[in-house]
Amino acid sequence: MLELDHFSYGWVTPVLAYIMSVIGSTLGLRCVAHARWSEHPGGWLVAGAVSLGGAGIWVMHFTAMLGFSIQGVTIRYDVPMTVLSAAIAIVVVWIGLSIVVRGRREVVALPIGGAITGLGVAAMHYLGMYAMKITAHVEYQHKTVALSIVIAVVAATAALWFMLHVRGLYATIGAALIMGLAVCGMHYTGMFSMQAGHGEHHISDGGREPLQMVTPLIVTVTLVTMMLMVLVGLAEVDERSTRDPHSTRRESRTATSTSSWPTTDDVRPSDSTEDRPDWALSSSSAAHRRRRSTPRQG
């Protein structure tokens, strides 16, 4: 059997992978929080799927794979199949989010959504492994593979539960840290199920080496992550401004001052004679004289 090294660059790749998973999970949690209160949650669900499935899961997977090596074997990746694995991660997360957010009964929607998402994430992982083009014979330990699938389903169910119930900044960060551990645990459990021996498993011609894919990966991930951060940040600012009681009072006061409708002070009759017209004064005086000249009876 050939020696497998999951940490060729030391702790750099697992730490970076965990950080990306936490960032993606945090953005995903906030996107779903906005989707729960939005009249049109479709856009937020797509953003949440890209955040969690793309950045939180797939980018974490590929970042960790940058530190994977096999003794004496050159590893290349089939680019279309690698991109397909990313699309699978995003789609299955979107399906799971749609089920739990739009489902009426959480006790039913959560297990179904978790199972679909977990199995999809496991499929993404092993499809990404199959995208490797190496001159070696690869085998997997069935028990460890089954354990990684169970971890994926449990982690996906827990992630969806967090999506439904987590509120507040600190709770979101705590949930994202736990989700990052679960995603990384599933990945490395699946990786440790792999064994490689001498022999031809994939043709090594074609494909790209991992380091050749780093630059486009960094550019794409940076752009997508920044756009998601701006989207979530603007939504957070808008939500806080609408909930600010002081801004509400200011808006109410401004609306009152600029209103064209008369107030009670505008229509209240004045007792002062300064504001009365001349004809009103003269008629009032004549009426007063008539009352004085009229003799009282009895």
C-alpha positions in Angstrom: 0.0 0.0 0.0 1.1 3.5 -0.7 1.5 6.1 2.0 -1.1 8.8 2.1 -0.4 12.2 3.6 -3.4 14.3 4.5 -1.3 17.2 5.8 1.4 17.9 3.3 1.6 21.5 4.2 1.1 20.9 7.9 -1.8 22.6 9.7 -2.1 25.3 7.0 -4.7 23.6 4.8 -6.9 22.2 7.6 -7.0 25.5 9.4 -7.8 27.4 6.2 -10.4 24.8 5.4 -12.0 25.2 8.8 -12.0 29.0 8.5 -13.7 28.9 5.1 -16.3 26.5 6.5 -17.1 28.8 9.4 -17.3 31.9 7.1 -19.7 30.0 4.8 -21.8 28.7 7.6 -22.1 32.2 9.2 -23.2 33.7 5.9 -25.6 30.9 5.3 -27.1 31.3 8.7 -27.8 35.0 8.2 -29.2 34.4 4.7 -31.7 31.9 6.0 -32.6 34.2 8.9 -33.6 36.8 6.4 -35.4 34.2 4.3 -37.6 33.2 7.2 -39.0 36.8 7.5 -39.0 37.7 3.8 -42.1 37.8 1.7 -40.0 36.4 -1.2 -37.5 34.0 0.4 -36.3 32.4 -2.9 -33.4 34.7 -3.4 -32.2 34.4 0.2 -32.4 30.6 0.0 -30.2 30.6 -3.1 -27.7 32.9 -1.4 -27.8 30.6 1.7 -27.1 27.6 -0.5 -24.2 29.3 -2.2 -22.8 30.3 1.2 -23.2 27.0 3.0 -22.9 24.6 0.1 -20.3 26.5 -1.9 -18.1 28.3 0.6 -18.9 26.3 3.7 -18.7 22.8 2.3 -17.2 22.6 -1.2 -14.5 25.2 -0.7 -13.6 23.6 2.6 -13.4 20.2 0.8 -11.1 21.5 -1.9 -8.9 23.5 0.4 -8.3 20.4 2.5 -7.6 18.4 -0.6 -4.7 20.8 -1.4 -2.9 19.2 1.5 -3.5 15.6 0.3 -0.7 13.7 -1.4 0.1 10.1 -2.2 3.7 8.9 -2.1 5.3 8.8 -5.5 2.0 9.6 -7.3 1.1 12.8 -9.2 -2.5 13.9 -8.5 -4.5 15.7 -11.1 -8.1 16.7 -11.1 -10.8 16.4 -13.8 -12.0 20.0 -14.0 -15.6 19.4 -15.2 -16.2 16.7 -12.6 -14.8 18.9 -9.9 -17.1 21.7 -10.9 -20.0 19.2 -11.0 -19.2 18.3 -7.4 -19.4 22.0 -6.4 -22.8 22.3 -8.2 -24.1 19.2 -6.4 -23.1 20.7 -3.0 -25.0 23.9 -3.7 -28.1 22.2 -5.2 -28.6 19.7 -2.3 -28.2 22.4 0.3 -30.7 24.5 -1.6 -33.1 21.6 -1.6 -32.7 21.0 2.1 -33.1 24.7 3.0 -36.2 24.9 0.8 -37.8 21.9 2.6 -37.2 23.1 6.1 -37.9 26.8 5.6 -41.1 26.3 3.6 -42.2 23.2 5.3 -45.1 23.6 7.8 -44.2 20.7 10.1 -40.6 20.9 11.3 -40.7 17.4 12.8 -41.2 16.1 9.3 -39.3 18.6 7.2 -36.1 18.6 9.2 -35.3 14.9 9.0 -36.2 14.8 5.3 -34.2 17.9 4.5 -31.2 16.7 6.6 -31.2 13.3 4.9 -31.3 14.8 1.4 -28.6 17.3 2.2 -26.3 14.9 4.0 -26.5 12.3 1.3 -25.8 15.0 -1.3 -22.8 16.3 0.6 -21.4 12.8 0.9 -22.0 12.3 -2.9 -20.2 15.6 -3.5 -17.2 14.4 -1.4 -16.8 11.1 -3.1 -17.4 12.6 -6.5 -14.6 15.0 -5.8 -12.4 12.1 -4.8 -13.4 10.3 -8.0 -12.3 13.4 -10.0 -8.7 12.7 -9.0 -6.7 11.2 -11.9 -3.9 9.2 -10.4 -1.8 6.2 -11.4 -2.8 4.1 -8.4 -5.4 1.6 -7.3 -7.8 3.2 -4.8 -9.9 1.3 -2.3 -12.3 2.5 0.4 -13.0 0.9 3.8 -16.7 0.4 3.7 -17.3 0.8 7.5 -15.5 4.2 7.5 -17.4 5.3 4.4 -20.7 4.4 6.1 -19.5 6.4 9.2 -18.7 9.4 7.1 -22.2 9.3 5.5 -23.8 9.1 8.9 -21.7 12.1 10.0 -22.8 14.0 6.9 -26.5 13.3 7.5 -26.3 14.2 11.2 -24.2 17.3 10.5 -26.6 18.4 7.7 -29.6 17.9 10.0 -27.9 19.9 12.8 -27.0 22.7 10.3 -30.6 22.9 9.1 -31.8 23.0 12.7 -29.4 25.9 13.4 -30.7 27.6 10.3 -34.2 27.6 11.8 -33.6 28.5 15.4 -30.4 30.5 15.7 -30.8 34.2 16.3 -28.4 36.9 17.4 -24.7 37.5 16.5 -23.1 35.3 19.2 -25.4 32.4 18.7 -24.8 32.6 14.9 -21.0 32.5 15.4 -21.2 29.7 17.9 -23.4 27.6 15.6 -21.0 28.3 12.7 -18.1 27.1 14.7 -19.9 23.9 15.5 -21.0 23.5 11.8 -17.4 24.0 10.7 -16.2 21.2 13.0 -18.9 18.9 11.7 -18.1 19.5 8.0 -14.4 19.1 8.6 -15.0 15.9 10.6 -17.1 14.4 7.8 -14.4 15.3 5.2 -11.4 13.8 7.1 -13.4 10.7 8.1 -14.1 10.1 4.4 -10.5 10.7 3.5 -9.2 8.3 6.1 -11.4 5.6 4.5 -9.2 5.7 1.4 -6.4 3.3 0.7 -4.1 3.4 -2.4 -1.9 0.7 -3.8 0.2 0.2 -6.9 -1.7 -0.2 -10.1 -3.5 2.0 -12.6 -6.7 3.3 -11.4 -7.1 6.5 -13.5 -5.1 7.7 -16.4 -2.9 10.6 -15.3 -2.9 12.3 -18.6 -5.0 15.5 -18.7 -6.6 17.3 -15.8 -4.9 19.9 -13.7 -2.7 19.7 -10.7 -4.1 21.1 -7.5 -1.8 24.1 -7.3 -2.8 25.1 -10.9 -6.4 25.5 -9.7 -5.5 27.6 -6.7 -5.5 31.0 -8.5 -8.9 30.7 -10.2 -10.3 29.2 -6.9 -9.0 32.1 -4.8 -10.4 34.7 -7.3 -13.8 33.0 -7.5 -14.2 32.4 -3.8 -13.1 35.9 -2.9 -15.5 37.6 -5.3 -18.4 35.4 -4.3 -17.7 35.7 -0.6 -17.4 39.5 -0.8 -20.7 39.8 -2.7 -22.4 37.7 -0.1 -20.9 39.7 2.7 -22.1 43.0 1.1 -25.5 41.5 0.5 -25.9 40.3 4.1 -24.3 43.5 5.5 -26.7 45.7 3.7 -29.7 43.6 4.8 -28.5 43.7 8.4 -28.2 47.5 8.3 -31.6 47.9 6.7 -33.2 45.6 9.3 -31.7 47.5 12.2 -32.7 50.9 10.8 -36.3 49.7 10.4 -36.4 48.4 14.0 -34.8 51.6 15.5 -37.5 53.3 17.6 -35.7 56.6 17.4 -35.7 56.6 13.6 -39.4 55.6 13.8 -40.2 58.7 16.0 -38.2 60.9 13.7 -40.0 59.6 10.7 -43.3 60.1 12.5 -42.4 63.7 13.5 -41.2 64.5 10.0 -44.4 63.2 8.5 -46.5 65.3 10.9 -44.6 68.5 10.2 -44.8 68.1 6.5 -48.4 67.0 6.4 -50.8 69.2 4.5 -53.8 68.4 6.6 -54.9 71.0 9.1 -54.4 70.4 12.8 -56.9 71.2 15.6 -55.0 74.4 16.3 -55.6 75.5 12.7 -59.4 75.0 12.8 -60.0 76.0 16.4 -62.0 79.3 16.6 -60.1 82.1 18.1 -61.4 84.3 20.9 -59.2 87.2 20.0 -60.7 90.0 18.0 -57.5 90.7 16.2 -58.1 87.8 13.9 -61.8 88.7 13.2 -62.7 90.6 10.0 -64.3 94.1 10.2 -67.7 92.9 9.3 -67.7 90.4 12.1 -66.8 93.2 14.6 -69.5 95.5 13.4 -72.2 92.9 13.4 -71.1 91.7 16.9 -71.4 95.3 18.2 -74.9 95.8 16.7 -76.1 92.6 18.2 -74.8 93.7 21.6 -76.6 97.1 21.4 -79.9 95.4 20.5 -79.6 93.2 23.6 -79.1 96.2 25.8 -82.0 98.3 24.3 -84.5 95.4 24.6 -86.5 95.9 27.9 -86.6 93.0 30.2 -90.0 91.6 30.8 -91.3 91.1 34.3 
